[in-house]
Amino acid sequence: MTATGTARAADPVRGTLDKAAGENFPVAPFFLPRAWRDDLMAVYGFARLVDDIGDGDLAPGGADARLLGVPGAAAENRLVLLDAFEADLRRVFDSVPRHPLLRRLQPTVRRHSLTPGPFLGLIAANRQDQSVGRYETYGDLLAYCELSANPVGRLVLAVTGTATPERIRRSDAVCTALQIIEHLQDVAEDLARDRVYLPAEDMRRFHVREADLAAPTAGASVRALVAYEAQRARDLLEEGAPLVGSVHGRLRLLLAGFVAGGKAALRAIAAADHDVLSGPPKPGKVPLLREMGSTLRGER
């Protein structure tokens, strides 16, 4: 076991939260009020852990399974772990949860009167990942994003006390866009997990087979497909961008960062000529800051 793995096994909570530094977008940036940062990190801890369960990326040694009360024989069974995690989530709302990350979440839930719905959506998305690895239509993919991505934006609005029906609608568009962009960046990694988040109907339209996605570099058909899906994500970002102008102060900076991060990632994908197979295209700091400025100014 590596030193990092040993540290995560000894303290799975810290190991889970430390992953925040490697995320595409700032989870709880320094410029936010301390109370918001603490609450957003509590939400992040939940979302990160449920994704780690769904992806089989838990700390070595089965510490999280033991914390959730899952016996050793079932510690590698993702569905059993997700069931135990859901049961522990429900304790957040009516008793005392077992897992320390959920105990950390409980004050946030109470302080902001958060409801179980968004958290259950994230669990449902990870359950779906265990049985569904392909999506026939774009509509099917959007339904998955409704579970896997949109709850995060809704929780951010709830924690900051800014949720309205219109902001939720805009937030959903941004979160779905960011999820699609992440799928485009991670085509090769997802395929290694036996998952393809490119709609099958679109793959047929562009004459792309799964074998093409396993190539070391993308051919013309794959690049055309990626460009098509990237435009869909760009349209969603544009639909959601007015969310930024609807709020003020440091929250405006946070939301602008999400939108700008998505736009910068799309530019990085385009700069790679839509070849996402040779390595995930990632934006540098300068393009990200440039997009941040244009997003805050309301430019397209």
Rosetta silent file (secondary structure, phi, psi, omega in degrees, C-alpha in Angstrom):
SEQUENCE: MTATGTARAADPVRGTLDKAAGENFPVAPFFLPRAWRDDLMAVYGFARLVDDIGDGDLAPGGADARLLGVPGAAAENRLVLLDAFEADLRRVFDSVPRHPLLRRLQPTVRRHSLTPGPFLGLIAANRQDQSVGRYETYGDLLAYCELSANPVGRLVLAVTGTATPERIRRSDAVCTALQIIEHLQDVAEDLARDRVYLPAEDMRRFHVREADLAAPTAGASVRALVAYEAQRARDLLEEGAPLVGSVHGRLRLLLAGFVAGGKAALRAIAAADHDVLSGPPKPGKVPLLREMGSTLRGER
SCORE:     score description
SCORE:     0.000 S_00000001
   1 L     0.000  137.150  178.845    0.000    0.000    0.000 S_00000001
   2 L   -70.676  166.244  177.715    1.297    3.488   -0.855 S_00000001
   3 H   -60.330  -39.665  178.452    1.856    6.168    1.800 S_00000001
   4 H   -63.491  -43.245  178.948   -1.250    7.976    0.494 S_00000001
   5 H   -63.958  -38.941  178.113   -3.274    4.779    0.694 S_00000001
   6 H   -63.496  -42.692  179.278   -2.048    4.115    4.223 S_00000001
   7 H   -63.796  -41.668  179.658   -3.019    7.637    5.294 S_00000001
   8 H   -66.335  -37.415  178.978   -6.481    7.295    3.746 S_00000001
   9 H   -65.828  -37.103 -179.437   -6.984    3.925    5.433 S_00000001
  10 H   -72.570  -33.862 -178.577   -6.032    5.430    8.790 S_00000001
  11 L  -140.680   79.287 -176.503   -8.288    8.467    8.348 S_00000001
  12 H   -62.853  -26.946  178.702  -10.849    7.898    5.573 S_00000001
  13 H   -66.040  -51.018  179.168  -12.663   11.138    6.452 S_00000001
  14 H   -62.738  -40.036  179.799   -9.588   13.291    5.904 S_00000001
  15 H   -61.153  -37.823  178.371   -8.700   11.252    2.832 S_00000001
  16 H   -69.089  -46.826 -178.005  -12.126   11.909    1.333 S_00000001
  17 H   -68.251  -30.440 -179.899  -12.109   15.639    2.063 S_00000001
  18 H   -64.588  -19.146  179.434   -8.546   16.039    0.782 S_00000001
  19 H   -68.106  -15.255 -179.179   -9.814   15.120   -2.675 S_00000001
  20 H   -57.454  -32.717 -177.446  -11.442   18.551   -2.866 S_00000001
  21 H   -66.598  -23.534 -178.010   -8.106   20.031   -3.947 S_00000001
  22 H   -96.290    3.966 -178.452   -8.113   17.901   -7.086 S_00000001
  23 L   -73.837  156.947 -179.545  -11.619   18.757   -8.270 S_00000001
  24 L   -62.873  -32.022 -174.508  -12.219   20.633  -11.523 S_00000001
  25 L  -128.064  145.864 -179.373  -13.937   23.495   -9.713 S_00000001
  26 L   -57.928  130.274 -177.662  -13.277   25.060   -6.286 S_00000001
  27 L   -79.757  -48.251 -179.159  -15.427   23.323   -3.711 S_00000001
  28 L  -146.335   75.959 -172.742  -15.312   25.972   -0.965 S_00000001
  29 L   -62.885  157.436 -172.229  -12.966   28.783   -2.042 S_00000001
  30 L   -59.953  -26.752 -173.611  -11.240   30.993    0.498 S_00000001
  31 L   -78.924   -7.000  178.012  -13.239   34.122   -0.368 S_00000001
  32 L   -79.618  154.168  173.908  -16.519   32.677    0.898 S_00000001
  33 L   -56.795  146.172 -176.032  -17.668   33.320    4.475 S_00000001
  34 H   -54.868  -41.477 -178.689  -16.334   30.695    6.879 S_00000001
  35 H   -61.857  -42.049  177.697  -19.824   29.380    7.664 S_00000001
  36 H   -64.608  -42.627 -179.143  -20.532   28.807    3.976 S_00000001
  37 H   -59.673  -45.568 -179.156  -17.154   27.125    3.473 S_00000001
  38 H   -62.427  -42.558 -178.570  -17.785   24.723    6.339 S_00000001
  39 H   -68.845  -40.592  179.788  -21.283   23.872    5.097 S_00000001
  40 H   -67.828  -34.851  175.979  -20.167   23.404    1.489 S_00000001
  41 H   -68.184  -33.105  176.047  -17.326   21.130    2.603 S_00000001
  42 H   -65.115  -42.669  176.672  -19.845   19.073    4.574 S_00000001
  43 H   -65.049  -42.183  178.233  -21.964   18.707    1.427 S_00000001
  44 H   -59.409  -43.029 -179.644  -18.826   17.920   -0.587 S_00000001
  45 H   -57.182  -41.867  176.555  -17.864   15.195    1.886 S_00000001
  46 H   -62.071  -52.020 -174.808  -21.209   13.508    1.314 S_00000001
  47 H   -63.648  -39.695 -179.551  -21.036   13.813   -2.490 S_00000001
  48 H   -66.263  -42.825 -177.721  -17.412   12.652   -2.666 S_00000001
  49 H   -66.990  -41.600 -179.481  -18.006    9.638   -0.464 S_00000001
  50 H   -66.238  -35.253  175.533  -21.078    8.456   -2.358 S_00000001
  51 H   -66.883  -39.872  178.702  -19.142    8.766   -5.640 S_00000001
  52 H   -64.097  -37.887  175.633  -16.218    6.839   -4.156 S_00000001
  53 H   -63.067  -48.104 -177.472  -18.603    4.081   -3.093 S_00000001
  54 H   -64.737  -30.712 -178.752  -20.158    3.967   -6.557 S_00000001
  55 H   -93.972   -3.612 -177.127  -16.773    3.938   -8.307 S_00000001
  56 L    71.070   31.568 -176.600  -15.130    1.463   -5.938 S_00000001
  57 L  -110.293   30.563  179.551  -12.578    4.100   -4.875 S_00000001
  58 L   -70.925  161.039  176.995  -12.917    3.878   -1.101 S_00000001
  59 L   -57.831  141.091  179.516   -9.906    4.031    1.183 S_00000001
  60 L   -60.672  151.557  174.294   -8.107    0.667    1.376 S_00000001
  61 L   100.086   -8.616  175.663   -8.820   -1.569    4.320 S_00000001
  62 L    76.628   20.394 -177.765  -12.595   -1.323    4.505 S_00000001
  63 H   -61.988  -42.163 -178.959  -12.711    1.468    7.104 S_00000001
  64 H   -64.821  -39.323  177.744  -15.748    3.142    5.496 S_00000001
  65 H   -60.671  -43.056  179.098  -17.622   -0.165    5.359 S_00000001
  66 H   -64.406  -40.777  178.866  -16.999   -0.707    9.065 S_00000001
  67 H   -61.572  -31.573 -179.571  -18.147    2.823    9.855 S_00000001
  68 L   -88.609   -0.659  178.721  -21.380    2.099    7.972 S_00000001
  69 L    79.307   21.428  178.991  -21.872   -1.203    9.787 S_00000001
  70 L   -91.823  123.726 -178.230  -21.255   -3.364    6.701 S_00000001
  71 L   -66.139  158.607 -174.942  -19.626   -6.709    7.597 S_00000001
  72 H   -52.074  -39.510 -176.485  -16.345   -7.711    5.987 S_00000001
  73 H   -63.475  -26.091 -177.791  -17.870  -10.210    3.570 S_00000001
  74 H  -105.952    6.808 -172.714  -19.960   -7.450    1.952 S_00000001
  75 L   -65.403  -18.271  179.439  -17.380   -4.643    2.171 S_00000001
  76 L  -101.423   -0.818 -177.865  -16.664   -4.816   -1.569 S_00000001
  77 L   -87.364  107.799 -173.407  -20.316   -4.951   -2.633 S_00000001
  78 H   -63.942  -38.505 -179.673  -21.118   -1.458   -3.896 S_00000001
  79 H   -66.738  -39.598  176.447  -24.890   -1.894   -3.802 S_00000001
  80 H   -63.003  -42.633  179.563  -24.775   -3.125   -0.192 S_00000001
  81 H   -65.207  -40.142  178.661  -22.574   -0.144    0.707 S_00000001
  82 H   -65.750  -38.578  176.481  -24.914    2.282   -1.049 S_00000001
  83 H   -62.325  -44.047  179.830  -27.887    0.820    0.826 S_00000001
  84 H   -65.638  -36.538  179.699  -26.021    1.210    4.123 S_00000001
  85 H   -67.182  -40.604  177.388  -25.026    4.749    3.190 S_00000001
  86 H   -63.662  -42.111  178.924  -28.636    5.653    2.409 S_00000001
  87 H   -61.042  -39.105  179.374  -29.758    4.220    5.746 S_00000001
  88 H   -71.248  -34.910  174.888  -27.103    6.322    7.480 S_00000001
  89 H   -59.485  -42.618 -178.369  -28.163    9.414    5.521 S_00000001
  90 H   -63.098  -28.019  176.596  -31.708    8.989    6.817 S_00000001
  91 H   -67.561  -25.749  177.395  -30.289    9.049   10.364 S_00000001
  92 H   -56.736  -33.218 -173.638  -29.009   12.562    9.600 S_00000001
  93 H   -93.923  -12.829 -176.717  -32.644   13.689    9.597 S_00000001
  94 H  -141.415   -4.593  179.561  -33.997   11.781   12.588 S_00000001
  95 L  -156.339 -129.930 -179.970  -31.254   10.422   14.852 S_00000001
  96 L  -127.869  118.323  179.985  -27.443   10.107   14.880 S_00000001
  97 L   -71.591  159.578 -179.327  -25.570    8.815   11.806 S_00000001
  98 L   -83.791  -43.063 -172.722  -22.709    6.350   12.110 S_00000001
  99 L   -77.353  134.162 -177.882  -20.285    7.730    9.552 S_00000001
 100 H   -61.550  -29.227  176.394  -18.333   10.813   10.709 S_00000001
 101 H   -66.577  -33.352  177.401  -18.804   12.537    7.349 S_00000001
 102 H   -78.811  -31.314  172.513  -22.553   12.294    7.839 S_00000001
 103 H   -65.534  -35.048  175.919  -22.260   13.473   11.414 S_00000001
 104 H   -66.140  -32.408 -179.359  -20.373   16.447    9.996 S_00000001
 105 H   -74.397  -28.942 -171.076  -23.261   17.007    7.560 S_00000001
 106 H   -56.382  -46.139  178.306  -25.993   16.946   10.227 S_00000001
 107 H   -62.040  -34.805  177.437  -25.493   20.525   11.559 S_00000001
 108 H   -64.092  -44.384  178.491  -25.536   21.837    7.973 S_00000001
 109 H   -59.564  -44.084 -177.644  -28.810   20.032    7.274 S_00000001
 110 H   -71.643  -39.717 -176.497  -30.379   21.444   10.416 S_00000001
 111 H   -64.096  -35.104 -174.506  -29.019   24.962    9.969 S_00000001
 112 H  -111.655    8.994  179.781  -30.445   25.296    6.459 S_00000001
 113 L    51.874   44.522  179.116  -33.474   22.969    6.755 S_00000001
 114 L   -69.696  147.996 -179.544  -32.129   20.834    3.917 S_00000001
 115 L  -103.266  161.371 -177.891  -34.367   18.023    2.686 S_00000001
 116 H   -67.200  -23.203 -170.208  -33.317   14.448    1.838 S_00000001
 117 H   -49.198  -55.391 -178.193  -34.214   14.763   -1.865 S_00000001
 118 H   -61.433  -37.882  179.914  -30.922   16.067   -3.332 S_00000001
 119 H   -67.042  -41.424  178.183  -28.852   13.651   -1.254 S_00000001
 120 H   -65.461  -33.201  177.096  -31.026   10.701   -2.273 S_00000001
 121 H   -61.395  -42.920  179.554  -30.647   11.759   -5.913 S_00000001
 122 H   -65.332  -37.475  176.264  -26.857   11.466   -5.685 S_00000001
 123 H   -66.131  -43.247 -179.976  -27.172    8.010   -4.131 S_00000001
 124 H   -60.820  -38.279  178.765  -29.650    6.971   -6.847 S_00000001
 125 H   -61.770  -41.133 -179.783  -27.214    8.092   -9.552 S_00000001
 126 H   -72.927  -31.180  171.765  -24.502    5.871   -8.110 S_00000001
 127 H   -63.186  -43.416 -179.048  -26.906    2.959   -7.838 S_00000001
 128 H   -60.797  -36.237  179.195  -27.748    3.492  -11.496 S_00000001
 129 H   -61.790  -23.313 -178.946  -24.048    3.369  -12.367 S_00000001
 130 H   -77.323  -19.462 -175.982  -23.929   -0.204  -11.059 S_00000001
 131 H  -125.065  -17.025 -178.287  -26.480   -1.450  -13.589 S_00000001
 132 L  -120.546  115.916 -179.712  -26.583    1.105  -16.420 S_00000001
 133 L  -117.089   -0.017 -179.402  -23.421    1.723  -18.389 S_00000001
 134 L  -139.475  149.798 -179.618  -24.887    2.975  -21.656 S_00000001
 135 L  -127.395  122.936 -173.564  -27.464    5.660  -22.561 S_00000001
 136 L   -71.320  -44.701 -174.126  -29.533    5.328  -25.695 S_00000001
 137 L  -124.942  164.348  174.896  -30.686    8.925  -26.073 S_00000001
 138 H   -62.573  -37.064  176.718  -29.672   12.412  -25.018 S_00000001
 139 H   -60.680  -38.612  176.670  -32.899   12.547  -23.006 S_00000001
 140 H   -62.681  -41.333  179.419  -31.779    9.450  -21.090 S_00000001
 141 H   -65.576  -40.443  177.817  -28.473   11.153  -20.321 S_00000001
 142 H   -62.004  -37.664  178.531  -30.246   14.306  -19.127 S_00000001
 143 H   -64.773  -36.671  176.258  -32.356   12.169  -16.771 S_00000001
 144 H   -66.232  -43.586  179.330  -29.153   10.716  -15.336 S_00000001
 145 H   -63.008  -29.357  176.389  -27.679   14.208  -14.869 S_00000001
 146 H   -59.387  -29.869  178.346  -30.848   15.174  -12.988 S_00000001
 147 H   -92.379  -40.752 -168.913  -29.694   12.679  -10.363 S_00000001
 148 H   -87.499  -23.117 -172.806  -25.916   12.881  -10.637 S_00000001
 149 L  -125.180  -48.322 -172.176  -25.261   16.619  -11.058 S_00000001
 150 H   -59.740  -33.488  178.564  -28.245   18.895  -10.518 S_00000001
 151 H   -58.864  -29.652 -177.994  -28.642   18.118   -6.792 S_00000001
 152 H   -64.979  -47.677  178.504  -25.237   19.683   -6.126 S_00000001
 153 H   -62.659  -38.865  178.936  -26.263   23.070   -7.499 S_00000001
 154 H   -64.077  -36.143  178.063  -29.545   22.915   -5.634 S_00000001
 155 H   -69.672  -37.762  176.829  -27.677   22.262   -2.400 S_00000001
 156 H   -60.656  -45.052  178.830  -25.360   25.229   -3.023 S_00000001
 157 H   -64.049  -38.468 -179.306  -28.395   27.487   -3.469 S_00000001
 158 H   -68.165  -42.937 -179.639  -30.037   26.061   -0.357 S_00000001
 159 H   -63.988  -35.662 -178.721  -26.920   26.471    1.791 S_00000001
 160 L   -90.502    2.250  176.079  -26.526   30.098    0.672 S_00000001
 161 L    67.064   31.826 -175.096  -30.224   30.856    1.127 S_00000001
 162 L  -121.456   13.594 -176.244  -30.712   31.939   -2.489 S_00000001
 163 L   -72.317  128.206  168.891  -32.932   29.216   -3.950 S_00000001
 164 L  -138.029  160.956  179.245  -35.830   30.340   -6.147 S_00000001
 165 H   -54.772  -41.972 -178.628  -37.576   28.376   -8.913 S_00000001
 166 H   -68.679  -41.055  178.186  -35.830   30.422  -11.619 S_00000001
 167 H   -66.022  -37.693  177.348  -32.390   30.076  -10.029 S_00000001
 168 H   -62.424  -42.634  178.663  -32.911   26.346   -9.614 S_00000001
 169 H   -60.884  -45.264  179.100  -33.786   26.066  -13.312 S_00000001
 170 H   -65.888  -41.361  179.337  -30.648   27.985  -14.301 S_00000001
 171 H   -61.538  -41.976  178.187  -28.539   26.013  -11.848 S_00000001
 172 H   -58.563  -40.806  179.733  -29.790   22.718  -13.282 S_00000001
 173 H   -63.490  -43.991  179.962  -28.682   23.834  -16.753 S_00000001
 174 H   -64.427  -46.803 -176.976  -25.201   24.732  -15.495 S_00000001
 175 H   -64.635  -41.100  176.995  -24.783   21.520  -13.495 S_00000001
 176 H   -63.002  -41.759  177.569  -25.939   19.316  -16.369 S_00000001
 177 H   -59.285  -46.113 -178.986  -23.515   21.135  -18.678 S_00000001
 178 H   -63.652  -36.029  177.987  -20.635   20.588  -16.264 S_00000001
 179 H   -66.525  -43.762  178.478  -21.502   16.892  -15.996 S_00000001
 180 H   -62.446  -42.305  178.950  -21.536   16.493  -19.774 S_00000001
 181 H   -61.084  -43.431  178.179  -18.198   18.314  -20.036 S_00000001
 182 H   -62.108  -39.792  176.909  -16.686   16.008  -17.427 S_00000001
 183 H   -61.529  -39.576  179.115  -17.980   13.017  -19.374 S_00000001
 184 H   -66.028  -40.351  179.290  -16.310   14.369  -22.519 S_00000001
 185 H   -66.569  -30.000 -170.005  -13.007   14.858  -20.713 S_00000001
 186 L  -110.477   27.553 -178.336  -13.173   11.350  -19.218 S_00000001
 187 H   -54.169  -47.652 -177.184  -14.318    9.237  -22.177 S_00000001
 188 H   -67.285  -43.419 -179.738  -11.317    6.907  -21.912 S_00000001
 189 H   -64.008  -41.887  179.238  -11.462    6.637  -18.121 S_00000001
 190 H   -65.081  -40.339  179.826  -15.195    5.929  -18.184 S_00000001
 191 H   -61.876  -36.291  177.447  -14.769    3.266  -20.862 S_00000001
 192 H   -63.441  -24.489  175.759  -12.218    1.542  -18.623 S_00000001
 193 L   -92.103    9.430 -177.593  -15.011    1.351  -16.021 S_00000001
 194 L    63.225   40.167  176.162  -17.321   -0.117  -18.701 S_00000001
 195 L  -128.599  137.873  175.990  -19.333    3.101  -18.895 S_00000001
 196 L  -130.990  116.473 -178.185  -20.126    5.191  -21.969 S_00000001
 197 L  -102.063   14.016  171.344  -21.878    8.506  -21.423 S_00000001
 198 L   -90.900  123.696 -176.978  -22.062    9.417  -25.109 S_00000001
 199 L   -55.579  134.533 -176.746  -25.647    8.732  -26.264 S_00000001
 200 H   -60.670  -37.162 -179.954  -25.814    5.607  -28.420 S_00000001
 201 H   -64.189  -32.810  177.801  -28.084    7.314  -30.968 S_00000001
 202 H   -74.162  -37.251  176.902  -25.447   10.024  -31.437 S_00000001
 203 H   -60.847  -42.035  177.953  -22.668    7.456  -31.781 S_00000001
 204 H   -65.423  -40.873 -179.568  -24.599    5.794  -34.593 S_00000001
 205 H   -59.091  -37.727 -177.999  -25.259    9.165  -36.242 S_00000001
 206 L   -99.256    9.851  176.601  -21.520    9.905  -36.315 S_00000001
 207 L    58.218   44.913  178.510  -20.549    6.306  -37.138 S_00000001
 208 L  -108.559  129.533  175.723  -18.631    5.863  -33.904 S_00000001
 209 L  -104.776  162.405  178.637  -18.205    2.430  -32.357 S_00000001
 210 H   -61.578  -32.846  178.260  -17.089    1.679  -28.831 S_00000001
 211 H   -60.300  -30.443  178.747  -13.861    0.272  -30.241 S_00000001
 212 H   -67.366  -28.700 -179.204  -13.137    3.760  -31.589 S_00000001
 213 H   -77.321  -14.555  179.251  -13.293    5.124  -28.049 S_00000001
 214 L   -91.431   -1.480 -179.508  -10.579    2.701  -26.961 S_00000001
 215 L   -71.634  156.026  179.646   -8.055    4.077  -29.474 S_00000001
 216 L   -68.730  -26.283  175.316   -5.047    6.064  -28.187 S_00000001
 217 L  -136.835  157.153 -175.505   -6.157    9.100  -30.189 S_00000001
 218 L   -84.306  134.328  173.060   -9.517   10.160  -31.570 S_00000001
 219 L   -80.873 -179.598 -175.211  -10.324    9.728  -35.239 S_00000001
 220 H   -60.866  -39.676 -178.123  -12.367   12.176  -37.276 S_00000001
 221 H   -66.663  -42.227  178.326  -15.702   10.592  -36.393 S_00000001
 222 H   -64.259  -42.064 -179.979  -15.022   10.651  -32.652 S_00000001
 223 H   -62.452  -40.346  179.283  -13.878   14.265  -32.852 S_00000001
 224 H   -64.913  -39.726  178.198  -17.056   15.235  -34.697 S_00000001
 225 H   -64.887  -44.705  179.885  -19.164   13.479  -32.061 S_00000001
 226 H   -62.473  -40.891  178.593  -17.301   15.191  -29.216 S_00000001
 227 H   -62.341  -38.467  179.529  -17.740   18.573  -30.914 S_00000001
 228 H   -64.477  -46.845 -179.957  -21.475   17.922  -31.225 S_00000001
 229 H   -69.173  -33.711  178.166  -21.860   17.031  -27.538 S_00000001
 230 H   -63.850  -37.337  178.348  -19.639   19.961  -26.543 S_00000001
 231 H   -65.711  -37.088  175.963  -21.983   22.348  -28.348 S_00000001
 232 H   -60.782  -43.990  178.757  -24.896   20.931  -26.371 S_00000001
 233 H   -64.713  -38.558  179.271  -22.985   21.608  -23.156 S_00000001
 234 H   -62.979  -41.641  179.266  -22.146   25.135  -24.362 S_00000001
 235 H   -63.333  -39.295  178.176  -25.823   25.823  -25.036 S_00000001
 236 H   -66.127  -40.078  177.516  -26.714   24.648  -21.521 S_00000001
 237 H   -61.623  -41.775  178.584  -24.045   26.891  -20.008 S_00000001
 238 H   -64.371  -37.691  177.729  -25.458   29.861  -21.909 S_00000001
 239 H   -64.204  -37.882 -176.408  -28.936   28.977  -20.665 S_00000001
 240 H   -87.775  -16.429 -173.326  -27.711   28.837  -17.083 S_00000001
 241 L   -56.360  -34.970  178.353  -25.293   31.785  -17.147 S_00000001
 242 H   -58.608  -14.907  174.533  -27.903   34.415  -16.079 S_00000001
 243 H   -55.076  -39.262 -176.507  -27.819   32.671  -12.686 S_00000001
 244 H   -60.658  -46.068 -178.402  -24.548   34.518  -12.020 S_00000001
 245 H   -73.217   -8.813 -178.068  -26.089   37.958  -12.505 S_00000001
 246 L   -87.449   -6.951  179.456  -29.052   37.111  -10.289 S_00000001
 247 L  -123.421  175.191 -174.212  -26.940   37.015   -7.115 S_00000001
 248 L  -134.276  169.051  172.495  -24.450   39.382   -5.534 S_00000001
 249 H    65.972 -143.645 -173.752  -21.208   39.513   -3.608 S_00000001
 250 H   -70.782  -26.265  175.372  -19.039   36.486   -3.003 S_00000001
 251 H   -64.375  -36.751  177.872  -21.720   34.050   -4.109 S_00000001
 252 H   -60.804  -39.625  177.152  -21.608   35.717   -7.522 S_00000001
 253 H   -63.963  -42.163 -179.775  -17.882   34.956   -7.678 S_00000001
 254 H   -61.497  -49.963 -177.741  -18.485   31.317   -6.739 S_00000001
 255 H   -67.575  -35.985  175.713  -21.175   30.771   -9.365 S_00000001
 256 H   -61.976  -34.724  177.779  -19.156   32.652  -11.981 S_00000001
 257 H   -63.403  -38.755  177.643  -16.328   30.233  -11.241 S_00000001
 258 H   -64.286  -49.210 -178.691  -18.537   27.255  -12.053 S_00000001
 259 H   -64.419  -45.816 -179.179  -19.726   28.726  -15.354 S_00000001
 260 H   -63.637  -37.830  177.876  -16.264   29.990  -16.298 S_00000001
 261 H   -61.286  -40.686  177.160  -14.727   26.627  -15.457 S_00000001
 262 H   -65.048  -43.814  179.651  -17.128   24.931  -17.840 S_00000001
 263 H   -64.894  -41.158  179.660  -16.455   27.415  -20.621 S_00000001
 264 H   -65.552  -37.747  177.436  -12.690   27.161  -20.156 S_00000001
 265 H   -64.838  -39.581  177.031  -12.893   23.360  -20.254 S_00000001
 266 H   -63.899  -38.552  176.999  -14.856   23.534  -23.506 S_00000001
 267 H   -65.104  -37.306  178.085  -12.201   25.818  -24.977 S_00000001
 268 H   -65.488  -39.143  177.215   -9.529   23.331  -23.916 S_00000001
 269 H   -63.921  -43.930  178.590  -11.435   20.523  -25.631 S_00000001
 270 H   -64.682  -39.223 -179.909  -11.734   22.620  -28.792 S_00000001
 271 H   -65.136  -26.312  176.255   -8.034   23.541  -28.616 S_00000001
 272 L   -85.460   11.575 -177.346   -7.224   19.824  -28.579 S_00000001
 273 L    57.436   33.627  176.842   -9.249   19.530  -31.804 S_00000001
 274 L    62.012   23.069  172.592  -11.771   17.528  -29.769 S_00000001
 275 L   -90.112   96.231 -178.247   -9.322   14.675  -29.237 S_00000001
 276 L   -95.653    0.026 -175.170  -10.272   13.649  -25.705 S_00000001
 277 L   -88.107  -26.337 -178.076   -8.724   10.178  -25.970 S_00000001
 278 L   -81.409   -3.055  179.368   -5.056   11.124  -25.796 S_00000001
 279 L   150.716  143.269 -177.551   -5.618   12.729  -22.386 S_00000001
 280 L   -63.246  118.575  177.592   -8.337   14.799  -20.693 S_00000001
 281 L   -66.754  124.749 -178.636   -8.078   18.374  -22.051 S_00000001
 282 L  -123.467  139.530  178.554   -7.773   20.724  -19.070 S_00000001
 283 L   -78.015  149.107  173.941   -7.757   24.536  -19.094 S_00000001
 284 L   -84.510  177.734 -176.376   -4.866   26.501  -17.659 S_00000001
 285 H   -67.506  -39.367 -177.207   -5.191   29.292  -15.104 S_00000001
 286 H   -64.525  -49.524  176.588   -4.969   32.159  -17.621 S_00000001
 287 H   -60.056  -35.568  179.595   -7.847   30.920  -19.828 S_00000001
 288 H   -65.522  -43.547  178.600   -9.877   30.244  -16.705 S_00000001
 289 H   -65.322  -36.579  178.204   -9.344   33.776  -15.390 S_00000001
 290 H   -62.869  -44.428  178.491  -10.214   35.185  -18.802 S_00000001
 291 H   -66.731  -34.738  177.966  -13.481   33.260  -18.817 S_00000001
 292 H   -60.817  -45.106  179.745  -14.142   34.350  -15.261 S_00000001
 293 H   -62.006  -45.921 -177.832  -13.883   37.988  -16.285 S_00000001
 294 H   -68.078  -33.376  178.106  -16.169   37.610  -19.276 S_00000001
 295 H   -67.285  -42.371  179.387  -18.714   35.647  -17.214 S_00000001
 296 H   -66.050  -29.756  177.636  -18.813   38.350  -14.532 S_00000001
 297 L   -82.721   -5.443 -179.804  -19.329   40.952  -17.266 S_00000001
 298 L    77.236   21.897 -179.109  -22.175   38.918  -18.715 S_00000001
 299 L   -86.241  155.857  177.193  -20.398   38.381  -22.035 S_00000001
 300 L   -98.839    0.000    0.000  -20.951   35.341  -24.215 S_00000001
